Amino acid sequence: MKKFLNDESGAVTVDFVVLTAGAVLIAVGVGSALSTKVTAAISAISL
């Protein structure tokens, strides 16, 4: 049981998953914000 409690090899995986999820959320937020602005800019151009 002590070996299991002292094993930290899975902790790196958990950190990586949390950081990746945060990066994905930020990317989605930035993409959404840019999409709105690009759509507005394109609709402002009248051909």
N, CA, C and O atoms as a printed pandas DataFrame, in Angstrom:
     atom_number atom_name residue_name chain_id  residue_number  x_coord  y_coord  z_coord
0              1         N          MET        A               1    0.819   -1.193    0.000
1              2        CA          MET        A               1    0.000    0.000    0.000
2              3         C          MET        A               1    0.873    1.271    0.000
3              4         O          MET        A               1    0.533    2.269   -0.637
4              5         N          LYS        A               2    1.998    1.214    0.724
5              6        CA          LYS        A               2    2.889    2.384    0.762
6              7         C          LYS        A               2    3.447    2.698   -0.613
7              8         O          LYS        A               2    3.578    3.862   -0.991
8              9         N          LYS        A               3    3.779    1.635   -1.372
9             10        CA          LYS        A               3    4.318    1.840   -2.715
10            11         C          LYS        A               3    3.280    2.552   -3.584
11            12         O          LYS        A               3    3.628    3.446   -4.355
12            13         N          PHE        A               4    2.024    2.166   -3.465
13            14        CA          PHE        A               4    0.947    2.797   -4.231
14            15         C          PHE        A               4    0.774    4.264   -3.846
15            16         O          PHE        A               4    0.609    5.115   -4.720
16            17         N          LEU        A               5    0.808    4.564   -2.566
17            18        CA          LEU        A               5    0.622    5.942   -2.098
18            19         C          LEU        A               5    1.796    6.838   -2.461
19            20         O          LEU        A               5    1.614    8.037   -2.668
20            21         N          ASN        A               6    3.001    6.275   -2.543
21            22        CA          ASN        A               6    4.191    7.070   -2.860
22            23         C          ASN        A               6    4.458    7.184   -4.356
23            24         O          ASN        A               6    5.314    7.963   -4.773
24            25         N          ASP        A               7    3.733    6.414   -5.168
25            26        CA          ASP        A               7    3.934    6.439   -6.623
26            27         C          ASP        A               7    3.320    7.705   -7.196
27            28         O          ASP        A               7    2.114    7.921   -7.077
28            29         N          GLU        A               8    4.143    8.546   -7.820
29            30        CA          GLU        A               8    3.673    9.818   -8.377
30            31         C          GLU        A               8    3.715    9.827   -9.903
31            32         O          GLU        A               8    3.647   10.897  -10.507
32            33         N          SER        A               9    3.824    8.676  -10.533
33            34        CA          SER        A               9    3.947    8.636  -11.989
34            35         C          SER        A               9    2.663    9.106  -12.673
35            36         O          SER        A               9    2.728    9.661  -13.770
36            37         N          GLY        A              10    1.522    8.902  -12.067
37            38        CA          GLY        A              10    0.264    9.357  -12.659
38            39         C          GLY        A              10    0.019   10.842  -12.469
39            40         O          GLY        A              10   -0.814   11.420  -13.168
40            41         N          ALA        A              11    0.722   11.469  -11.546
41            42        CA          ALA        A              11    0.520   12.886  -11.274
42            43         C          ALA        A              11    0.920   13.736  -12.468
43            44         O          ALA        A              11    0.294   14.761  -12.737
44            45         N          VAL        A              12    1.943   13.327  -13.175
45            46        CA          VAL        A              12    2.383   14.074  -14.359
46            47         C          VAL        A              12    1.307   14.017  -15.435
47            48         O          VAL        A              12    1.049   15.011  -16.113
48            49         N          THR        A              13    0.686   12.868  -15.590
49            50        CA          THR        A              13   -0.385   12.709  -16.570
50            51         C          THR        A              13   -1.560   13.602  -16.221
51            52         O          THR        A              13   -2.139   14.239  -17.102
52            53         N          VAL        A              14   -1.914   13.656  -14.968
53            54        CA          VAL        A              14   -3.028   14.504  -14.535
54            55         C          VAL        A              14   -2.707   15.966  -14.798
55            56         O          VAL        A              14   -3.563   16.711  -15.276
56            57         N          ASP        A              15   -1.493   16.382  -14.494
57            58        CA          ASP        A              15   -1.086   17.767  -14.762
58            59         C          ASP        A              15   -1.168   18.081  -16.249
59            60         O          ASP        A              15   -1.644   19.145  -16.643
60            61         N          PHE        A              16   -0.699   17.146  -17.072
61            62        CA          PHE        A              16   -0.721   17.350  -18.520
62            63         C          PHE        A              16   -2.154   17.472  -19.028
63            64         O          PHE        A              16   -2.441   18.319  -19.874
64            65         N          VAL        A              17   -3.040   16.647  -18.527
65            66        CA          VAL        A              17   -4.442   16.685  -18.955
66            67         C          VAL        A              17   -5.088   18.001  -18.549
67            68         O          VAL        A              17   -5.829   18.591  -19.335
68            69         N          VAL        A              18   -4.823   18.465  -17.350
69            70        CA          VAL        A              18   -5.407   19.722  -16.872
70            71         C          VAL        A              18   -4.876   20.897  -17.684
71            72         O          VAL        A              18   -5.645   21.776  -18.073
72            73         N          LEU        A              19   -3.582   20.925  -17.942
73            74        CA          LEU        A              19   -2.999   22.013  -18.737
74            75         C          LEU        A              19   -3.516   21.989  -20.171
75            76         O          LEU        A              19   -3.789   23.042  -20.749
76            77         N          THR        A              20   -3.652   20.808  -20.745
77            78        CA          THR        A              20   -4.176   20.691  -22.103
78            79         C          THR        A              20   -5.628   21.157  -22.168
79            80         O          THR        A              20   -6.011   21.858  -23.105
80            81         N          ALA        A              21   -6.426   20.781  -21.195
81            82        CA          ALA        A              21   -7.825   21.226  -21.160
82            83         C          ALA        A              21   -7.903   22.744  -21.041
83            84         O          ALA        A              21   -8.742   23.370  -21.689
84            85         N          GLY        A              22   -7.049   23.336  -20.230
85            86        CA          GLY        A              22   -7.019   24.795  -20.119
86            87         C          GLY        A              22   -6.633   25.461  -21.422
87            88         O          GLY        A              22   -7.227   26.468  -21.808
88            89         N          ALA        A              23   -5.644   24.909  -22.103
89            90        CA          ALA        A              23   -5.219   25.469  -23.386
90            91         C          ALA        A              23   -6.329   25.366  -24.427
91            92         O          ALA        A              23   -6.527   26.285  -25.222
92            93         N          VAL        A              24   -7.044   24.256  -24.422
93            94        CA          VAL        A              24   -8.157   24.084  -25.366
94            95         C          VAL        A              24   -9.268   25.082  -25.072
95            96         O          VAL        A              24   -9.834   25.667  -25.995
96            97         N          LEU        A              25   -9.580   25.281  -23.817
97            98        CA          LEU        A              25  -10.620   26.256  -23.457
98            99         C          LEU        A              25  -10.233   27.669  -23.882
99           100         O          LEU        A              25  -11.071   28.419  -24.383
100          101         N          ILE        A              26   -8.988   28.028  -23.688
101          102        CA          ILE        A              26   -8.517   29.348  -24.109
102          103         C          ILE        A              26   -8.587   29.475  -25.625
103          104         O          ILE        A              26   -9.010   30.508  -26.144
104          105         N          ALA        A              27   -8.175   28.436  -26.333
105          106        CA          ALA        A              27   -8.217   28.466  -27.797
106          107         C          ALA        A              27   -9.650   28.601  -28.309
107          108         O          ALA        A              27   -9.901   29.338  -29.262
108          109         N          VAL        A              28  -10.572   27.903  -27.691
109          110        CA          VAL        A              28  -11.981   28.005  -28.093
110          111         C          VAL        A              28  -12.509   29.405  -27.826
111          112         O          VAL        A              28  -13.237   29.956  -28.653
112          113         N          GLY        A              29  -12.160   29.983  -26.702
113          114        CA          GLY        A              29  -12.595   31.341  -26.384
114          115         C          GLY        A              29  -12.045   32.362  -27.357
115          116         O          GLY        A              29  -12.774   33.243  -27.814
116          117         N          VAL        A              30  -10.764   32.252  -27.679
117          118        CA          VAL        A              30  -10.144   33.178  -28.633
118          119         C          VAL        A              30  -10.751   32.989  -30.017
119          120         O          VAL        A              30  -11.036   33.965  -30.711
120          121         N          GLY        A              31  -10.949   31.746  -30.416
121          122        CA          GLY        A              31  -11.563   31.471  -31.717
122          123         C          GLY        A              31  -12.962   32.033  -31.823
123          124         O          GLY        A              31  -13.349   32.574  -32.859
124          125         N          SER        A              32  -13.709   31.906  -30.762
125          126        CA          SER        A              32  -15.072   32.437  -30.745
126          127         C          SER        A              32  -15.073   33.956  -30.845
127          128         O          SER        A              32  -15.865   34.534  -31.590
128          129         N          ALA        A              33  -14.195   34.597  -30.102
129          130        CA          ALA        A              33  -14.113   36.060  -30.138
130          131         C          ALA        A              33  -13.672   36.551  -31.513
131          132         O          ALA        A              33  -14.218   37.525  -32.031
132          133         N          LEU        A              34  -12.693   35.885  -32.100
133          134        CA          LEU        A              34  -12.217   36.284  -33.426
134          135         C          LEU        A              34  -13.279   36.022  -34.495
135          136         O          LEU        A              34  -13.427   36.804  -35.434
136          137         N          SER        A              35  -14.001   34.940  -34.348
137          138        CA          SER        A              35  -15.041   34.605  -35.314
138          139         C          SER        A              35  -16.105   35.700  -35.361
139          140         O          SER        A              35  -16.562   36.079  -36.440
140          141         N          THR        A              36  -16.491   36.199  -34.215
141          142        CA          THR        A              36  -17.495   37.254  -34.150
142          143         C          THR        A              36  -16.984   38.528  -34.829
143          144         O          THR        A              36  -17.708   39.165  -35.595
144          145         N          LYS        A              37  -15.752   38.887  -34.546
145          146        CA          LYS        A              37  -15.190   40.108  -35.128
146          147         C          LYS        A              37  -14.965   39.972  -36.628
147          148         O          LYS        A              37  -15.200   40.922  -37.374
148          149         N          VAL        A              38  -14.518   38.817  -37.077
149          150        CA          VAL        A              38  -14.295   38.600  -38.502
150          151         C          VAL        A              38  -15.626   38.631  -39.250
151          152         O          VAL        A              38  -15.721   39.213  -40.330
152          153         N          THR        A              39  -16.637   38.015  -38.683
153          154        CA          THR        A              39  -17.968   38.034  -39.314
154          155         C          THR        A              39  -18.483   39.467  -39.434
155          156         O          THR        A              39  -19.044   39.839  -40.464
156          157         N          ALA        A              40  -18.298   40.260  -38.402
157          158        CA          ALA        A              40  -18.741   41.656  -38.445
158          159         C          ALA        A              40  -17.948   42.441  -39.490
159          160         O          ALA        A              40  -18.517   43.264  -40.208
160          161         N          ALA        A              41  -16.655   42.196  -39.577
161          162        CA          ALA        A              41  -15.823   42.900  -40.555
162          163         C          ALA        A              41  -16.207   42.517  -41.979
163          164         O          ALA        A              41  -16.251   43.375  -42.860
164          165         N          ILE        A              42  -16.480   41.257  -42.206
165          166        CA          ILE        A              42  -16.851   40.809  -43.547
166          167         C          ILE        A              42  -18.220   41.367  -43.939
167          168         O          ILE        A              42  -18.427   41.758  -45.088
168          169         N          SER        A              43  -19.146   41.403  -42.996
169          170        CA          SER        A              43  -20.464   41.936  -43.325
170          171         C          SER        A              43  -20.428   43.450  -43.551
171          172         O          SER        A              43  -21.317   43.999  -44.201
172          173         N          ALA        A              44  -19.417   44.118  -43.024
173          174        CA          ALA        A              44  -19.287   45.555  -43.222
174          175         C          ALA        A              44  -18.760   45.872  -44.626
175          176         O          ALA        A              44  -18.932   46.988  -45.116
176          177         N          ILE        A              45  -18.128   44.905  -45.263
177          178        CA          ILE        A              45  -17.621   45.109  -46.616
178          179         C          ILE        A              45  -18.748   44.830  -47.595
179          180         O          ILE        A              45  -19.279   43.720  -47.635
180          181         N          SER        A              46  -19.112   45.820  -48.376
181          182        CA          SER        A              46  -20.176   45.602  -49.355
182          183         C          SER        A              46  -19.546   45.522  -50.738
183          184         O          SER        A              46  -18.843   46.434  -51.174
184          185         N          LEU        A              47  -19.808   44.431  -51.404
185          186        CA          LEU        A              47  -19.227   44.241  -52.740
186          187         C          LEU        A              47  -20.243   44.584  -53.787
187          188         O          LEU        A              47  -19.955   44.492  -54.981
